Amino acid sequence: MFRHCLVVGIAGSLIGTAAFARPSVQACDPGAGNTARLAAIARESVIPDEAAITVSASEHAAHGKDVAAATRRVLRTVKAAAALAAATPGIVAETTGFATIRDYRFVNGAQVTDGWWVRDEVILTSRHLTALGDLTGHLATTMHVEATSTRISSRLRDRVERSLTKRAIASFRAKAASVTRDFGLHRYGLCTIDVGRLQGDRAIPRPVFPMLVARRSAPAAPLPIAPGRATLSVTVSGSIRMD
């Protein structure tokens, strides 16, 4: 929020152009004079450059089976997946979601315990989509593919946000000058201004194909990752006083 306004002169001979006189600063009272509230939005269609895929291993230990042995087998599978990811350039693996969950079944309408489920998962993240798809296809022969999503990396997001902010500010200034001219006035001052944050950069979930919940005997097949497009935007809004 500004306490002063930036007054920009518009010469009569420049009506219909974007040229401005050298700006000067003076006190701004948004409650006096001719005021207007404006907003300008800059948008850009961007292809997400990063993907995240969750794979899991699970085993059911029914009554009479060794839960500790099931846990060791699940953790061994997850450890091997994380090691394989670590050996693949550009892929980051995060182990998360380990749980031992009591299982139940119904007998004559009554709920009774039926052993345990042991489960753990790995989240694989990378900007190298082909390598990530190849690795996931290999892991899908022994693990379940739980979820896939594409997203915009922080590096691309920061670059696009800077560009959109500049464009939105330029658009706001052009709109303010145009409105001022349309009212037959000669200058405007910025009384308030708000530069919004980047919008539209949330992760985009992708469906998991049933065939990727693979059997141990299934051959490895790369997972195709098609990121599509996401529309990002920045909004600049505020109020002006026109003279």
N, C-alpha and C positions, 0 to 999 in steps of 0.2 A: 504494500500500500504506500503510495507516494504522498508526501505532504506538500509538494510543490508540483506545478504542472509545466510541461514542456510546450511552449507555444511556437507553432511553426507557421510562418507567413506564406501565403499563397498569392503570387502575383497574378493580376487579372489576365496578363498575356499568356499565362501558363495553364489556363483552364483546360481540362481534358488531358493533362499530362501528369506525371508523377514527380515533377521537379518541385523542390521546396527551397525557401530562403533559409539562410543560416538560422538555426534555432536559438531562442533566448529563453531564459527561465524567469518566471514570475509566480507570485503566490496564486494558488488556485482554490477557489471556493465552489465546490460542486453544487452548493445550494443556490447559487446565484447564476443568472444568465441562462443561455440555451444549452441544455445538457442532453446527452444521448448515451445509451448503453449499447455496446457493440461486442461482437464475438467473431473470431476468425478461426477456422480449423484447417490444418494441413494434414493430408493423409498420404500414405504410401503403402503399396502392396509389396510385401516382403516374403521371400521363401525361407521358412525356418531352417536353420543350419545345424541343428543339434537334435539328437534323439535320445530317449531314455526307454529302456526295456527292462521289465522285471521278470526274472525267471525264478522258479522255486523248486524245492525238493521236499517230498513228504512221504511218510510211511505210517501205516496203521499197525499198532501193537495191540492185538486183541488179548483177552484174558489168557494167561498161560504163556504169552510171549514176552521176551525180554525187552523192556522199554529202553534200557541203557544201550542195548545192541542196536536198536532202531535209531536211537539218537546218534550213535557213532556213525552209522551208515549215511544218515542225512547230512551230518556235518562234514563227512568225508566228500560227499558229492558237491556240496556248496564250496568247500575249500578248493577242490579241483577246478571248479568253474571260475572262482576268483583268481586262482593262479594262472589259468589260461587267459583270462582277460588282462591280467597284469603283463603277460608276455606279448600281448598284441598292442603295437604302438597306437597311441591316441585314444585308448579306451580306459575309462575309469570304472572300477567296480566298488560297490559299497554293500557290505553284508548287513542285512537288517531284517527284523520280523521273525526271529527265532521264537518258537512257542511250542509247549507241550500242552495239549488240550484234551481234557476228559471227553470221551465219546460215550454216547448213550443210544439205547434202542428201546423199543416198546415191546413188552411181553404181557399178553392178556390185558392190554390197556394201561399197564403200569410202566413207568420209565425206569430202566435199570442201566447200570454202568456196563459198558462194552469195550473196555480198554482205553487206549490213548491214541491221539494223532500227534505225530512229531513233524514239525514243519520249519523250514528256514528259507530265506530268499536272498537273491542278489539283484541289485539294481545296476545295470550297465548303462553308462552314459558316454557319448562320443559325438564329435563333429564329423567323423569319418563314417558316413552312413553305410557304405558298401562293406567295409570291414566289420562294422557292428552287425549288419545283416548276416554276413558269413559266420561270425562267431555264434550268433543266436541260433542259426540253423543247426550248427554242430551241437550246441548245448541242448537243443530241443529233443535230441534223441534219448536223453536220460532225464530231462527236467521238463517242467511245465512252463509255458510262456503265459504269464499272468496278465500283463498289461504292456501296452506300447504307447508312446506319445512323442510328438515332435515339439520343439520349442526353439525360441530365438536365444542364441548365446548372448552373454553379457556384453561381449565386444561388439557384436552387430547391433544390439539394442542401444548401446551408448552412442554409436555412430549415427544411427537413424534418428535417435532422439535429438541430438544436436542439430541435424539437418532440418528436421520438422519444426523445431523451435524457431530457428531463423526464418523459415518460410512463413510460419504462423504470425510472427511479429511483423514481417514485411506486409503480409496480407492485412493485418489489423491496421497498420499505418495507412495503407492504400485505401481501405474502407473508410477510415476516419476522414481522410482528405476528400474522398468522393462525396460522403454525406455532407461535409461542410460546404463544398461547392454547390451541391444540389439545393441547399437551403439559401444560396445566394450570399453566404458569409465568406470571410476572408482568412480566418485562422482558427486553429483548434488547440486546446490544451489537454494533456493527459492528466485526469484527476485521480483515477484509480486504475490499476492494471493487475491482472492475475495471469501468470504463466502456468498452465496446467502440466501435469506429469504425463508421461507416455501412456497411452491406453491401447489395449488389444494385444498385449504381449504374453498372455497366459499360455500354458502348455495346451497342446491340442491332442486329446486322446485319439487313438486309432484302434479299430477293432482287431481282435485276435482271431486268426483263422482257426477253426476247430482242428484242422490237420496238424497244427503246430503243438497241440497237446499230444505229443508223440509217444509211441510205444518204444521200448528199449531196442527193438529189432528194426525200427524204421531207419532208412538211410538219411544221412544229413542233407539238408536242402537249405540254401540261403534264404533268409527272410527278406522279402522286398520291402523297402522303406521308401514311401512316396510322401514327402512332407507337405505337398500342396502349397497354399499361400495363406498369409495372415495380413490383415489390414491394420496398420498402426496409425495412430493419430495424436496430435498435440493441439490443444485449444488455448487460445489467448483471448481473454475477455477483459472488459473494463469500461470505464465511463470517460467521456470527453466533454469539455465545455467549448462551445463555438461562439466566436465573435464576428 
